């Protein structure tokens, strides 16, 4: 049975879980947590300071040692890495320390994964549920039914950021709570009406802050509004986060961020009308594991996301399928010399082929630019921010001008490979410009060297497909700007055998 692992690079702590796949379940084998306080190292100019980066890399090196023999690992960064302007520089060192790629996910994707983790680690039940997760730099609120999130939102408030902002130097005051709760309610205003219109049958909270509040509230089954008010009063009477460690079961690291987290939770109860909040041990890392398990079993949510985008933007699916088939045939022919042999290369090319015309829903003119914009600014469940950016780049560059500058290195995918995927996509689009099913039946062959692709067309192609040939000649000129060569070769017809050429029976 295979091993799988998930790593959560949170704003306050880094978490790692390792599990074994057993049927449709995951058997937890190991768990590690490191207090990194990444958010505390984010300066006013949006730069992660060197001390925070050093703490993070050291923690990831320790995780990497434990993950050395785990074949399938998914690691994600959350709010602080979304905000940090130098996150790309940090991720280069972080990936090397961990020994595995690290994705940065959007807030809504983080919310989706959290819901998945909660849904898989709590009893399956009918009805709609509200899930709340208060992290170090963001708070996620999700409504869902069984294993499907219906509404997922990520808000810019967390226990670390609010504690630093409203309880400076650890001073816990009534005024600090008042200001923090007002600020949190203002954030919640953006989702309040929508969440209340959907409604829910049960509410669950997850992750460290809410679990710590449950223990301090000491009310057994669920957190209540009255218990939160009593806890707020107790914290104000203590007066300083340093002295909170005297409370039973509360560590110093949790005490430092507890006031901000409590203020956010009080605002959630007040703004959304929550009366009772149960708790769940499942969270982002468990969601990552189950999402990874789904990918193994061809239940990848990313495929559903692509289909939903095709439907939403009224894509001509027959044409998209033709371009996809042609692109994948070309990829099979040139994968080895162009070093495009990984499954992710095939996935990215297939997805971009299916979405290359989504911009037509805006306008035909410059539809490739519209498509790139839509992908850049849409929520794509299952996709990391980097994957979304890569798809947008491929769609944006699949026609018209082509410059190497557009293909900057992405985490886990070099700019050169991305450019080569784009060249294949462009060629597939040109070959299918006539939108005819006959293109799939053409006996096209391809080969490649480091900077050249040779397209071998069937005999008579130049006579029967003059428009396509003209398009290919124009495309070859564009390729030269990207320092690649496209050469089209019209194969000669096979010579017809003559009676004298037939082998004799004695031969």
N, C-alpha and C positions, 0 to 999 in steps of 0.2 A: 504494500500500500504506500503511495507516494507521500512525501512530506511537503507541506506548503507553509509559507510564513508571510506575515504582514508587519510592516513597520510604519508607524504613525509619527511623523515629525511635527508634533504639536507646538503651540506657542509657549506652553509652560513646561511640558514634559515630553520626552520621546518614549514610545512604547513599542515593544516587539512581542509578537506571539508566534509560536510554532505549533502546528497541528498535523495530525495524520488523517488522511482521507479514509473514511470507513463507510462504504455505501453512500448514502445521501447525507451523512453526518461528518462532522469534524471532531476528532478527539484531541483535545488540548494536551500538549506535551510540555511546553515551556513558556514562560512569560518573563519579560524583563522590563523594567521601567527606570529611566534616568531623568532626574530633574535638571533640565538644561536652561530653562528660562530664556528661550530664544527671543521672546517679545521684549524682555528687559534690555536686550542689546540693540533694539531698533531706535536709532536717534531721530531727532526732529527732521532731519533731511532725508529720512527714509533709508539710511545705510545701516546694515548690520555691523556692529563694531567687532574688532578683532577678538576680543575676549569671548563674546558669544559664539563666534565662529569656531574658536578653539575648543570651547566646551562641547559644541555640537559634534565636531569632527572626532574628538576623543570618545564621545559616547557611541558614535557610529562605528568606530574601529572596534569597540568592544562587542557591539551587535554583530559586526561582520565576522568576528571570530566564531561566534555561535552559529552563524548562517553559512559557514564555508561549505558544508556538505548538503545544504538544502537546495534542491533543484529549482523550485518555483518560489520566487519571492516577489512581492509587490510592495513598494515603498512609496508613500505620498507625503508631500509637504502641504501645510494648510495656510491659515491666515497670515502669519508673519512672513512666510516666503512668498505669498501673493503680493504683499505690500513692499517688501524690501527691494530697493532699486538695484542692489548688487547681488540679488539672489542667484543669477546665472553664474557669476564668479564663484559664489559659495558652493553651488551644486556640483561644480566640477570637482572640487576637493571632497565634497560629501559623498558623491558616487564612488570615488576611488576608495574612500575609507570604508564604506559599507560593502563594496564589491558587487553592487547591483544598481541598476538605474533607479533614479528617484523622480517621480512625477510631481508636479505641483497641480493640485486640483482646484477648480473654482469653488466658490462658497456653496452653490446649489448642488454640485457634485459631491462635496463633502457631506451635505445634508442627506442626500440620497443614500450614500454609503452608511451613514449613521443609522438611518431608518432600517436599512437592510440588516445591520448588525443586531439591532434591537428585535426586529421581527423574527430573526432566526434563533434568538436566545431566550425568548419568552413564550409562554404557552400560546398555541395557535387559537385564535378566537374570532368570532364574527364581530362585525361592527367596525366603526371607524375609530382610529386612535390618534391622539396628539403625542408627539415625541419632542422633548426639549433637551438640548445639550448645551451647557455653558462651558465653553472652552476658554483658553487663555486670552485669545484675541477676537473671537467671534462667538456668536450664539446662534445655534441652528434650531429652527422650528419646522416640524414636518407633520403633515396630515397624511394618513394612509390607511389602507384596508389590507389586512393579511400581509402579504409580502410586497405589495405595490404602493409606493409613495404617490400621492395625488397632488400635493402641493408641498414644495420644499423651498425654504427661504433661509438665507444666512444674513445675519445682522451684524453691523460693525460695533460690537460691544462684547467684552470678555472680562473674566475675573482679574486677569493681570492688568489690562489697560484701565479698567475702572478703579481698581484698588490704587494704582499709581496716581490716577487723576483726581479722585475724590477723597482719598485717605492718605495724603502725603506723609511720609516719615512714619507710617503706621498708626497715625492718630485716628481713632474711631470716634466720630462725633455724630450727634443727631442731625446737625446741619449737613454733614457729609452724606449721610444716608438720604436726606431729603433731596439734595442736588443730584445724587447718583440715580435715584429712582425716577426723578423727573426726566433726566437724560435718557434713561432706558425706555421710559414710556413714549418719548418722542420717536425713538427708533422703532418701537413696536407699532406706532400709529400707521406705518406703511403697510402692515400686514393684518392689522386688527380686524377690519371689516370683512376681508376675504375669509379669514380663518373662522370667524364667528358665523358667517353665512353657511360655511360647509358644516360646521358643528362636529362633535365627536362624542363617542360613548365612553372612552377611557383616556387617561393621560399618564404618560410615563416620562421620567427624567433619567438621564444617564450621565456618565463620566464623573471624574473625581470630585468636582465642587458639589454637585447635587447629592452624591452618595455621602459626602462628608456632612452636609447639612442634615440629611436624614438621620445620621448617627447622633448628631448634636441635638436635633429636635426630639429624639427619643420617643417617637409616637408609634413605633411598631410598623404597621402595614403601609401607611402612606403619609406623605407630607401634607399638612393642612395650612390654610392661611393663618389661623390663630397661632400655630406653632412657629411660623416664620416671624410673626410680630414679636412673640416672646423671645425668640433668639436674637432679633435685632435689639431689643431692650437689654438683653444680657451682654451683647457685644459692646454697646454704648457704655454700660456700667463698668466694664473691664477697662475700656478707654484706649488700649494700645494693642497692636497685633502681637507684640513681644510677649505680653501677658496671657494671650489666648492659649498658649501652649499648656497652661495649667488645666484647661478643659480636657476631660478624659478622651483619649484616642485621637487628639488633634496634633498633627506634626507641625513643626515650625514652618516648613515650606507651604503647607496648606493654610496655616494661620495667616501668612502674609497676603494671601489673595482671597481669603474668605469674605471680607466685608464687601468687596466689589461683586463677588458672585452672589451673595445674599441679596444685595440691592437689585440685581438683575432679575433674580427669581421672584422677588416680591413684585416687581413691575410686571413680570409675565402673569402672575396670578391676578393682579389688578386689571391689566389691559385686556387679557384674553378671557377673563372670567373663570379661571381655573379654581376649583374648590378643593380637590384632592389630587395629589400627584404620586403615583406609584414609582418604583425605580426598577431599572434593568442594569445588569452587569455587562450586557452587550453594547458595543459602541462602534466607532470608526474602524478599529483594527479587525473586529469580528466581521464587519461588513466587507472589508477588503478581502478577507479569506473566502467568504461565500460568493463574492463577485468573481474572484479568481476561479473558484470551483465551477461557477457557471460557464466561464470561458472554456474550461477543459471539456465541458459537456455540450459545447455548441449552443449554449444558452446565453451568449454574449449580448448584453444589453445594447452594445454599440450597433449591432446589426439592426435591432429594433429602432434605434435612434435614426439611422440612415433611412429606413423605410418610412418613418414618420416625417422626416424632412422631405422626401420625395412626394409624399401625399400633400403636405402642407403647402409646398411651393409648386404643385401641379407639374411635376417633372414628366416628360415623355418617357415613360419607363421602358418602352420597347427600344427607343434610341439609346437610352442609358445602358441597357443590357447589351446592345450591339457594341457600343464603345468599350464596355467592360470586358466582353469576350475577346475583342481584338487586342486590347491592352494586355490582358493576361497571357494571350498567345505570344505576343511579342516579348513579354517579360520572361516566359519560359525559355525563349530562344537565346536571350542575351544575359540571363541572370548570372551565370558563372563569370564571364569576363567583366561584367559591370558590378560585380560584388553585391548583387541584390537577391541573395538566396534565402533571407530570413522570412518567416511567416509575416512579420509586421510590414515588410516591404510589399508583399502581395496584398495584404489587407488595405494599406494606405492607397495603393494604386486602384484597387477595386472600388473602395469607397469614393475616391475622388472622381472616378469615371461615372459612378452613379449620380454624383451631385454636380457634375460640371456645368449643367444647364439651369441650376436653381435660380440664377440671377435673371433669367428670362421673365420671371413673374413680376419683376420691376420694370424692365424694358429690354428690348432686343439690343439696342445700342449699348455697347460696353457691358454686356451681360456678364462677362467674366469678372469685371470689377465689382459689379453688384453681388455676384455670387461669393467672391472673397470677403466682401463686407458682411454679408449675412452670416457666413460661417464664423467670422471673427467675433461677432457680437451676439451670437445665439448661444443658448444653453444646450449643450450636447451631452445628455446623460451617458455616463460610461467613459467619456473622453477626458483625458487630462488637458490642461491648458496648452501644453506643448503639442499634443496630438491635434487639438483644434486649430492651433496656429499653422501646423504643417498642412492640414487639409485646406485651409484657407489659401495658403501659398500656392498649392498645386492648382486649385480651381482658378485663382486669380491669374496665374501664368500659363494657362493651357492654350491661350491663343494670343495673337498680336505680338507685341514686342516681348523680347526675352533678354534679360540681363543677368549676369552671374551674381550681381549684388543682392538680388532678391532672395538668394538661397544661403542665408547665414546658417552656421552650424546650430543645430538643435541638440538638446540633451538626448543622447542615444542614437542620433541619426546625423551623419555628416552632411554638410551642404552639397558636396559632390554627388552623393547618393540621391539626395533629394532632387537635384537638378536632373539626374539621369531618369528618375521616375517621371519627372515632368516631361522630359523629351519623349518618353514612351507614350504618355497620355496624349501629348500633342499629336503624335503620329497616328494614334488610334482615332482621334477626333477627325483629323484630315481624311483618313481612309473611309470614314463613315459619314462624311459630309452630305452625301447623296441620300442618306437616311433609308437605304435600301437593304432588305434582308439578303440580297445576293452577295453583299460584301463578305459575309461570313463564309460563303462557299468558295471564295477566291483562294487559290493555292498560293498564298503568300508565305515566303520564307524569310527569315532574318538571321543575321550573324553580327558579331560585334568584336571590335578590338577596344583598346583603352579609350580612344576618343573618336570612334567611328562606328556607325551602324549601317550595314548594307542590307537593303530591302530588295529581295529578289521577287519580281512579279511574274505571273504566268505569261506564256507566249501570247503576243497580240495585245497585251495590256495597254500599250501606248496608243494603239489604234482604237480600242473599244472604250477606253477611259481617259480621253484627252483632258477633261476638266480636272479629274483627280491628279493626273500627271502634272498639270500646271500648278495645282495646289502644292504638290510635293516639291516642285522646283522652288516655289516661294518659301516653303518651309525650310528647305536646305539652306537658303540664304540667311534665315533667322538663326538656324543652328550655328552658322559660322560666327555670328556675334557672340555666341556662348562658347566658342572654341571647340565645337564638335562638328563632325562631318556626317551628313546624311547622303548616302549614295544609293540611287535607285537603278537596279539592273533588270532589264527585260530579258527573261530567259528565252533561248532559242527553242523552237519546237523540236521534239524528239524525232530523229530520222525514222521514216517508215521502213520496216524490214522488207527486203525483196526475197523472192523465192530462192535465189542463189545463196542468201545469207543463212538460211535454215540449216541447222546441224543435221548431218546424215544419220540414219539409224545406227550405223556402225560406230559413230563418234563416241 
